[in-house]
Amino acid sequence: MRSRGAGGGAARRSRWAAAWAVGASAALAAGCAPSRCDRSESANPPIEFTEATPEGGIYETSAPDGDLLHFPGGMRYALKHGLGARPRWWQVYLSFESDGTRRGGTLAHAAGNQAEVTCADDQHLIVMNDSCSEYWLRVVAGGAVGGDEGAAGADGADEGAAGADGADDDGTGAAGGAAGKCYGGDPEPVDP
């Protein structure tokens, strides 16, 4: 019978260290690194999205089973809503599927820094992904006072949703209210 001695233990430790290094590298590559994306505005200027128009006073970037907007970490959209006035409410939905619910996927309300509305005015909603996760985005907005008269209350939406999403109830603008201030000029940020 052969004795393994000190050389056998060293070989096992060496194999264990190599396996640990491979596992640690895989974990970092999978996204466990502390900072893996640049979310700054200079690296991610807003991209204007003009492909959707309101119907009945409600703006939707897409239907729930439509083509959602790609929304990787740091992404910013300047959604040109066409409501004629600052929306009083908005809802932000995320999916892991590019076509939402079409092929059995789901949509969920965004929370925390997954999707932040940083500005809202009579022309645009600025929505940003302040996380490093990749999603697909759908935004619905309405209640534009002074804009399309069908906005308030259309499709079951009401002004009570406003406070939960960053707009204030009086329509003056915790979310910024000046014409054209969100995109193409100096933005007026949303008050925390």
C-alpha positions as CSV (number, residue, x, y, z in Angstrom):
1,M,0.0,0.0,0.0
2,R,1.3,3.4,-1.0
3,S,1.3,6.3,1.4
4,R,0.1,9.6,-0.2
5,G,2.0,11.8,2.2
6,A,2.2,15.5,1.9
7,G,2.3,15.4,-1.9
8,G,-1.3,14.0,-2.1
9,G,-2.7,16.7,0.1
10,A,-1.0,19.4,-1.9
11,A,-2.5,18.0,-5.1
12,R,-6.0,17.9,-3.7
13,R,-5.6,21.5,-2.4
14,S,-4.4,22.6,-5.8
15,R,-7.4,21.0,-7.6
16,W,-9.7,22.5,-5.0
17,A,-8.2,26.0,-5.6
18,A,-8.5,25.6,-9.4
19,A,-12.2,24.5,-9.0
20,W,-12.9,27.5,-6.7
21,A,-11.3,29.9,-9.1
22,V,-13.4,28.6,-12.0
23,G,-16.6,28.8,-9.9
24,A,-15.7,32.4,-8.7
25,S,-15.1,33.4,-12.3
26,A,-18.4,32.0,-13.4
27,A,-20.2,33.8,-10.6
28,L,-18.7,37.1,-11.6
29,A,-19.5,36.5,-15.2
30,A,-23.1,35.7,-14.3
31,G,-23.6,39.1,-12.7
32,C,-22.5,38.8,-9.1
33,A,-19.9,41.6,-9.6
34,P,-20.6,44.7,-7.5
35,S,-20.7,47.1,-10.5
36,R,-21.2,45.7,-14.0
37,C,-23.0,48.4,-16.0
38,D,-22.6,52.1,-16.4
39,R,-26.0,53.7,-15.6
40,S,-24.9,57.3,-16.0
41,E,-26.8,59.7,-18.2
42,S,-23.7,60.5,-20.1
43,A,-23.3,56.9,-21.1
44,N,-27.1,56.4,-21.6
45,P,-28.7,59.6,-23.1
46,P,-32.5,59.3,-23.5
47,I,-33.7,57.8,-26.8
48,E,-36.9,59.4,-28.0
49,F,-39.7,56.9,-28.7
50,T,-42.4,58.3,-31.1
51,E,-44.0,55.1,-32.4
52,A,-47.1,55.1,-30.2
53,T,-50.0,57.6,-30.1
54,P,-52.8,57.9,-27.6
55,E,-56.3,56.5,-28.1
56,G,-59.2,57.7,-26.0
57,G,-56.9,59.7,-23.8
58,I,-54.7,56.7,-23.0
59,Y,-51.1,56.4,-24.1
60,E,-49.6,52.9,-24.4
61,T,-46.1,52.1,-25.7
62,S,-47.5,48.8,-26.8
63,A,-50.4,46.4,-26.1
64,P,-49.7,43.8,-23.3
65,D,-48.9,41.2,-26.0
66,G,-47.2,43.6,-28.4
67,D,-43.6,44.4,-29.1
68,L,-42.2,45.8,-25.8
69,L,-39.2,48.2,-25.7
70,H,-35.8,46.7,-24.9
71,F,-34.8,48.0,-21.5
72,P,-31.3,47.0,-20.4
73,G,-29.5,48.5,-17.4
74,G,-29.0,52.2,-17.7
75,M,-31.4,52.6,-20.6
76,R,-33.4,55.9,-20.8
77,Y,-36.4,56.5,-23.0
78,A,-38.0,59.9,-23.8
79,L,-41.6,58.6,-24.5
80,K,-43.4,61.2,-26.7
81,H,-46.9,60.6,-25.3
82,G,-48.9,63.0,-27.5
83,L,-51.5,63.6,-24.8
84,G,-51.4,67.4,-25.2
85,A,-50.7,68.0,-21.5
86,R,-48.7,66.4,-18.7
87,P,-50.2,63.0,-17.8
88,R,-51.6,62.8,-14.3
89,W,-50.9,59.1,-13.9
90,W,-48.7,56.4,-15.4
91,Q,-48.1,52.7,-15.0
92,V,-44.8,51.0,-15.8
93,Y,-44.7,47.3,-16.6
94,L,-41.7,45.0,-17.1
95,S,-41.3,41.6,-18.7
96,F,-38.6,39.1,-19.4
97,E,-40.2,38.5,-22.8
98,S,-39.9,40.9,-25.8
99,D,-43.5,40.3,-26.7
100,G,-45.0,40.5,-23.2
101,T,-47.9,38.1,-22.8
102,R,-48.2,36.8,-26.4
103,R,-46.4,33.5,-25.9
104,G,-47.2,32.9,-22.3
105,G,-44.9,35.5,-20.8
106,T,-45.9,37.9,-18.0
107,L,-45.9,41.6,-17.2
108,A,-45.4,42.9,-13.7
109,H,-45.4,46.4,-12.2
110,A,-41.9,47.8,-12.0
111,A,-40.6,48.5,-8.4
112,G,-37.7,50.4,-7.0
113,N,-35.0,51.2,-9.4
114,Q,-36.1,48.8,-12.1
115,A,-37.9,51.7,-13.9
116,E,-37.9,55.3,-12.6
117,V,-39.8,58.1,-14.2
118,T,-37.4,61.0,-13.9
119,C,-39.4,63.7,-15.7
120,A,-42.9,64.2,-17.0
121,D,-44.2,67.2,-19.0
122,D,-46.7,68.0,-21.8
123,Q,-44.5,66.2,-24.4
124,H,-42.5,63.4,-22.8
125,L,-42.2,60.9,-20.0
126,I,-38.6,60.0,-19.3
127,V,-38.2,56.5,-18.0
128,M,-34.9,55.0,-16.9
129,N,-33.7,51.6,-15.8
130,D,-31.4,52.4,-12.8
131,S,-30.6,48.7,-12.3
132,C,-28.2,46.5,-14.1
133,S,-30.9,44.0,-15.1
134,E,-32.3,43.6,-18.5
135,Y,-36.1,43.8,-19.1
136,W,-38.7,44.7,-21.7
137,L,-40.7,47.8,-21.0
138,R,-44.4,48.8,-21.4
139,V,-45.7,52.1,-20.2
140,V,-49.4,53.3,-20.0
141,A,-50.3,56.9,-19.2
142,G,-53.3,59.2,-19.2
143,G,-55.3,61.8,-17.3
144,A,-53.7,64.7,-19.1
145,V,-55.7,67.7,-17.8
146,G,-56.2,70.2,-20.6
147,G,-55.1,67.8,-23.3
148,D,-57.3,65.1,-24.8
149,E,-60.7,65.3,-22.9
150,G,-61.1,61.5,-22.9
151,A,-58.0,61.0,-20.7
152,A,-59.5,61.2,-17.2
153,G,-61.2,58.0,-16.3
154,A,-60.9,56.3,-19.7
155,D,-60.6,52.5,-19.7
156,G,-61.1,52.4,-15.9
157,A,-58.1,54.5,-15.1
158,D,-58.6,57.2,-12.5
159,E,-56.7,60.1,-11.0
160,G,-56.2,58.1,-7.8
161,A,-53.4,56.2,-9.5
162,A,-51.5,59.4,-9.8
163,G,-49.9,59.6,-6.4
164,A,-48.6,56.0,-6.6
165,D,-46.7,56.7,-9.7
166,G,-44.9,60.0,-9.1
167,A,-47.4,62.6,-10.4
168,D,-49.2,64.7,-7.9
169,D,-53.0,65.0,-7.6
170,D,-53.2,68.8,-8.3
171,G,-51.6,68.5,-11.8
172,T,-49.0,71.1,-11.1
173,G,-46.1,68.8,-11.2
174,A,-44.1,67.0,-8.7
175,A,-43.1,65.3,-11.9
176,G,-42.3,68.5,-13.8
177,G,-44.9,70.4,-15.7
178,A,-43.2,73.0,-18.0
179,A,-43.6,72.5,-21.7
180,G,-40.8,70.7,-23.4
181,K,-38.5,70.6,-20.3
182,C,-38.0,66.8,-20.2
183,Y,-36.4,66.2,-23.5
184,G,-34.5,68.5,-25.9
185,G,-33.9,71.1,-23.2
186,D,-32.8,71.3,-19.6
187,P,-34.8,68.6,-17.8
188,E,-36.8,69.5,-14.7
189,P,-36.4,66.5,-12.4
190,V,-39.1,64.7,-10.5
191,D,-39.1,65.7,-6.8
192,P,-38.5,62.7,-4.5
